[in-house]
Amino acid sequence: MTATPDLTEQHRYPPKVPLVTEVWGVFRSLIAARRNLLEIIPEIATRQPIVSGKTGTVRWHMVMDPDSLRRMLKDRVDDYPKSDVTKNLLRPAIGDSLFIAEGAHWRWQRRAAAPVFSHRNIASLVPIMSAAADATCARLAACPGRADMYQEMVSATFDVISNVTFSGSDAMDSNAVHKAIDAYIAQIGRVSLMDVVGIPTWVPRPSRMFRPNTLKDMKAVADRAIRQREAAGPKSVPDLLDLLLAGEDPETKKRMNTDELRDNLLTFIVAGHETTALTLSWALYLCAFDEPVQDKLRAEAQSVLQGRTATAEDCPRLPYTEQVIKETLRLYPPAAIVSRTAQAHDTLSGREIRPGDTVMMPFYALHRNHALWPDPDRFDPERFAKGAKYDRFSYLPFGDGPRVCIGASFAMTEATVILSTLISKFRFKRVPGKDPKPVMLLTLRPDGGVHLKVEPV
């Protein structure tokens, strides 16, 4: 008599990153980090509150303890600024914008930009999200059978961010900007040995000394669009550029100059399309992976939308869609690991922190920590059902504290509109042998794309 085999882990769980189970030296760590940054995370980080070590001259700590994360992100945020490596990677593209700036320079920009992402302003931009969902549905209907949904979601979210940023601007070549962003990320996204062993960040990294010319062109495009809008005046329905041009720090009355406007616009373009595209791509894959979840999601979407494209008014009536998105962000957070450089002596989870230590927040490991999440590698949207309880600092896809992602509500709204519309009209199925592999450079991407069978419902 032959026993029925158990389901293999491959069939029970969606793809995950193979984490480190032994001590690695500098060069093996470097090779892994250049291939996939998440592969340097020790597997024990999914079971412990903190893991510490030393690589070269760099003392480092990985923190997965919610209380310690609350301390870093909220209570003592100024003692844990973004690492110099992160700043030096991104500054050539986005200057001292909100994402990079620290202290007073960050605070006044945040106060000036916060009203841009108010509920009312986001709601006024939802028709652009709905139009992008419609365009995606039209492309899928015209070529049924199979599609790379990662590329489809990149196209959809870039249409959204370019239209909400520079609506109707002849100066904006969205394809050129998109290519410039991809070229820049491809060049800078891989870890250097000099980063690993702790060589000061002011020493140039050879692999990053030659920036693509497209980056300079991208900044010129943004500057030209800003000048044109200043001359022409705002649109009848203000877009992101109009709102930033009108933005003012309520405390100092300071407004952004052209460089600050450009750098923040480029920040929103880079972050605003890449992260949402990734979330939607992984969500569609997970729906194909777990067909009962997809069926439940479709039932909700069809009941609410009745064949329509989703609008701002529909979003509050799509709670299961929000659950699926949140669970996707738990398993595949776009910013899956971020680092800080400690500025003062501190203690986190009983571990001594010294000035200059690198303190990493591996959200990928936090979100899969066995002490915080039951069966953490399993896809289960019910974790985020109404009334579900979890520590706020155990789930940080958008960060938290004063530096929580300013565009979080925009991103959740966009993902809800696009996902619910697509699921209401199409059925997505896995392609055998084509499951995506989670790989992180600057963001957690599905290596090889998200190839799915696509069938009209």
VOPA-427363 format. One line per 10 residues: number of its first residue (from 1); their letters; for each residue y, z, x of C-alpha. Coordinates in steps of 0.25 Angstrom, whole numbers, plus 5000, padded with zeros to 4 digits. Example, Ala and Ser with C-alpha at 12.3 -4.5 7.8 and 13.67 -1.06 7.14 Angstrom:
2
1 = as = 4982:5031:5049  4996:5029:5055;
REM end
This chain:
457
1 = mtatpdlteq = 5000:5000:5000  5013:4996:5006  5025:5005:5004  5038:4999:4999  5048:4999:5011  5061:5006:5010  5074:4998:5009  5079:4995:5023  5092:5001:5027  5097:4986:5027;
11 = hryppkvplv = 5094:4985:5013  5099:4999:5009  5112:4999:5016  5123:4988:5019  5125:4984:5033  5130:4995:5042  5134:4996:5057  5124:5001:5067  5130:5014:5073  5128:5020:5087;
21 = tevwgvfrsl = 5115:5029:5088  5116:5031:5103  5126:5034:5114  5133:5021:5119  5141:5018:5132  5154:5012:5133  5150:4997:5134  5139:4998:5123  5150:5004:5114  5160:4993:5118;
31 = iaarrnllei = 5150:4982:5115  5146:4988:5101  5161:4991:5098  5165:4976:5101  5153:4972:5092  5156:4981:5081  5165:4994:5082  5157:5002:5072  5145:5001:5081  5151:5012:5090;
41 = ipeiatrqpi = 5150:5022:5079  5139:5032:5082  5129:5033:5070  5131:5048:5071  5145:5046:5066  5139:5043:5052  5133:5057:5052  5144:5066:5060  5158:5070:5057  5163:5066:5071;
51 = vsgktgtvrw = 5157:5059:5084  5164:5059:5097  5162:5053:5111  5168:5046:5123  5168:5032:5127  5175:5029:5140  5187:5038:5141  5188:5038:5126  5185:5051:5118  5181:5047:5104;
61 = hmvmdpdslr = 5178:5053:5090  5172:5047:5077  5176:5055:5065  5169:5055:5052  5173:5068:5047  5182:5068:5034  5190:5080:5038  5192:5075:5052  5196:5061:5047  5206:5068:5037;
71 = rmlkdrvddy = 5212:5075:5049  5214:5062:5057  5219:5054:5045  5227:5063:5037  5230:5077:5044  5232:5073:5058  5234:5058:5057  5245:5057:5068  5235:5063:5078  5226:5051:5076;
81 = pksdvtknll = 5233:5038:5077  5226:5025:5077  5220:5023:5091  5227:5015:5102  5216:5005:5102  5218:5002:5087  5233:5001:5088  5232:4991:5100  5222:4982:5093  5231:4981:5081;
91 = rpaigdslfi = 5245:4982:5085  5246:4967:5090  5243:4963:5076  5250:4973:5067  5260:4980:5076  5263:4995:5072  5261:4993:5058  5255:5003:5048  5241:5002:5054  5245:5005:5068;
101 = aegahwrwqr = 5258:5013:5067  5258:5028:5069  5267:5040:5066  5281:5037:5061  5280:5022:5062  5268:5022:5053  5274:5032:5043  5286:5024:5040  5278:5011:5039  5268:5018:5030;
111 = raaapvfshr = 5279:5023:5020  5285:5009:5020  5272:5002:5017  5266:5012:5007  5273:5007:4995  5268:4993:4998  5254:4997:4994  5257:5004:4981  5248:5003:4969  5259:4994:4962;
121 = niaslvpims = 5260:4985:4974  5245:4983:4976  5244:4980:4961  5254:4969:4962  5246:4962:4973  5233:4963:4966  5234:4949:4960  5234:4943:4974  5220:4951:4976  5215:4945:4963;
131 = aaadatcarl = 5219:4931:4967  5211:4933:4980  5199:4937:4972  5200:4925:4963  5201:4916:4975  5189:4922:4981  5181:4921:4968  5185:4906:4968  5180:4903:4982  5167:4910:4979;
141 = aacpgradmy = 5165:4903:4966  5168:4890:4973  5157:4892:4984  5146:4901:4977  5134:4905:4985  5138:4912:4998  5151:4917:5004  5156:4926:5016  5163:4936:5007  5169:4942:5020;
151 = qemvsatfdv = 5177:4929:5022  5180:4928:5007  5185:4942:5007  5194:4940:5019  5200:4928:5013  5202:4935:5000  5209:4947:5006  5217:4939:5015  5222:4931:5004  5226:4944:4997;
161 = isnvtfsgsd = 5233:4951:5009  5241:4938:5013  5246:4936:4999  5250:4951:4997  5257:4950:5010  5264:4937:5011  5263:4931:4997  5268:4917:4996  5272:4917:5011  5272:4903:5017;
171 = amdsnavhka = 5273:4910:5031  5259:4917:5029  5247:4909:5034  5236:4918:5029  5225:4911:5036  5233:4911:5050  5235:4926:5048  5221:4929:5044  5216:4921:5057  5225:4929:5065;
181 = idayiaqigr = 5220:4942:5060  5206:4938:5062  5209:4933:5077  5216:4946:5080  5205:4955:5075  5194:4947:5082  5202:4949:5095  5205:4963:5095  5194:4969:5086  5184:4971:5097;
191 = vslmdvvgip = 5184:4984:5105  5188:4983:5120  5180:4991:5131  5194:4996:5135  5195:5003:5121  5182:5009:5122  5184:5016:5136  5198:5020:5133  5206:5012:5142  5221:5014:5137;
201 = twvprpsrmf = 5225:5004:5126  5237:4999:5133  5227:4992:5143  5226:4978:5137  5212:4974:5132  5208:4960:5137  5202:4956:5124  5214:4959:5116  5225:4954:5126  5226:4940:5119;
211 = rpntlkdmka = 5230:4941:5105  5228:4929:5096  5241:4920:5094  5238:4921:5079  5242:4936:5079  5256:4932:5083  5256:4921:5073  5252:4930:5062  5264:4940:5065  5273:4928:5065;
221 = vadrairqre = 5268:4924:5051  5270:4938:5046  5284:4939:5052  5288:4925:5045  5283:4929:5032  5291:4942:5032  5303:4935:5036  5301:4925:5025  5299:4936:5014  5311:4944:5019;
231 = aagpksvpdl = 5319:4931:5017  5313:4927:5003  5312:4941:4997  5300:4948:4990  5290:4941:4981  5291:4944:4966  5278:4952:4968  5280:4959:4981  5269:4956:4991  5266:4965:5003;
241 = ldlllagedp = 5277:4959:5012  5287:4961:5001  5283:4976:4999  5283:4979:5014  5297:4972:5016  5302:4981:5005  5294:4993:5011  5303:5005:5016  5299:5019:5022  5305:5028:5011;
251 = etkkrmntde = 5308:5039:5021  5315:5030:5032  5319:5018:5024  5313:5010:5035  5307:4996:5033  5298:4987:5041  5304:4977:5050  5297:4963:5051  5287:4968:5062  5283:4980:5054;
261 = lrdnlltfiv = 5282:4971:5042  5273:4961:5049  5264:4971:5056  5261:4978:5043  5259:4965:5035  5249:4961:5046  5242:4975:5045  5241:4973:5030  5236:4959:5032  5225:4963:5042;
271 = aghettaltl = 5221:4975:5035  5223:4971:5021  5214:4959:5021  5203:4962:5031  5199:4976:5026  5198:4972:5011  5191:4959:5015  5181:4968:5022  5179:4978:5011  5177:4967:5001;
281 = swalylcafd = 5167:4959:5010  5159:4972:5012  5160:4975:4997  5154:4962:4993  5143:4963:5003  5140:4977:4998  5139:4972:4984  5130:4961:4988  5122:4972:4996  5121:4981:4983;
291 = epvqdklrae = 5120:4972:4971  5119:4984:4961  5133:4988:4966  5138:4973:4965  5133:4973:4950  5140:4986:4947  5153:4981:4953  5152:4967:4946  5150:4974:4933  5163:4982:4935;
301 = aqsvlqgrta = 5171:4971:4940  5166:4961:4928  5169:4972:4918  5183:4975:4923  5187:4961:4927  5180:4953:4916  5181:4940:4924  5195:4942:4929  5199:4944:4944  5202:4959:4946;
311 = taedcprlpy = 5217:4964:4945  5224:4977:4949  5222:4982:4935  5207:4981:4937  5205:4989:4950  5205:5003:4943  5194:4998:4934  5185:4994:4945  5180:5007:4951  5166:5002:4956;
321 = teqviketlr = 5173:4991:4963  5181:5002:4970  5169:5010:4973  5162:4998:4980  5174:4995:4988  5175:5009:4993  5160:5010:4996  5162:4997:5004  5174:5003:5012  5165:5015:5015;
331 = lyppaaivsr = 5154:5007:5021  5162:4996:5027  5176:5002:5030  5185:4990:5036  5191:5000:5046  5178:5006:5050  5183:5014:5062  5197:5018:5066  5201:5026:5078  5212:5035:5081;
341 = taqahdtlsg = 5217:5041:5094  5219:5057:5093  5233:5061:5097  5230:5077:5097  5219:5087:5099  5211:5089:5087  5197:5093:5081  5190:5084:5072  5176:5088:5067  5176:5099:5077;
351 = reirpgdtvm = 5178:5088:5088  5189:5089:5098  5199:5078:5098  5208:5075:5110  5221:5067:5111  5217:5053:5114  5203:5053:5108  5199:5041:5099  5195:5046:5085  5188:5036:5077;
361 = mpfyalhrnh = 5186:5036:5062  5174:5028:5060  5175:5026:5045  5162:5018:5045  5155:5030:5050  5163:5039:5041  5159:5031:5029  5145:5032:5032  5144:5046:5037  5132:5053:5031;
371 = alwpdpdrfd = 5139:5066:5030  5149:5060:5020  5142:5049:5013  5128:5049:5007  5119:5037:5012  5132:5032:5018  5127:5018:5022  5123:5015:5007  5133:5007:4999  5136:5015:4987;
381 = perfakgaky = 5149:5013:4979  5146:5025:4970  5151:5034:4982  5165:5030:4977  5162:5032:4962  5172:5040:4954  5171:5055:4957  5163:5052:4970  5167:5062:4981  5169:5060:4996;
391 = drfsylpfgd = 5178:5065:5007  5191:5057:5007  5190:5056:5022  5175:5051:5022  5180:5038:5017  5191:5031:5024  5191:5016:5023  5206:5016:5022  5208:5028:5031  5216:5040:5025;
401 = gprvcigasf = 5228:5049:5027  5242:5044:5029  5237:5031:5036  5227:5028:5025  5227:5012:5023  5239:5008:5016  5232:4997:5009  5220:5004:5004  5224:5002:4989  5227:4988:4991;
411 = amteatvils = 5214:4985:4998  5206:4992:4987  5213:4985:4976  5210:4971:4983  5196:4974:4986  5194:4979:4971  5200:4966:4966  5193:4957:4974  5179:4964:4974  5179:4966:4959;
421 = tliskfrfkr = 5183:4951:4956  5172:4945:4966  5161:4954:4961  5164:4951:4946  5162:4936:4949  5152:4935:4960  5139:4941:4964  5137:4943:4979  5123:4944:4986  5119:4946:5000;
431 = vpgkdpkpvm = 5115:4935:5009  5102:4938:5017  5104:4941:5031  5120:4940:5030  5123:4955:5028  5136:4958:5035  5137:4967:5047  5148:4977:5048  5156:4975:5061  5169:4981:5065;
441 = lltlrpdggv = 5180:4976:5074  5193:4980:5067  5187:4981:5054  5173:4982:5048  5169:4967:5045  5156:4961:5040  5151:4953:5052  5146:4940:5048  5153:4940:5035  5148:4944:5021;
451 = hlkvepv = 5140:4933:5016  5136:4934:5002  5130:4926:4991  5140:4924:4980  5136:4921:4966  5145:4920:4953  5142:4930:4943;
REM end
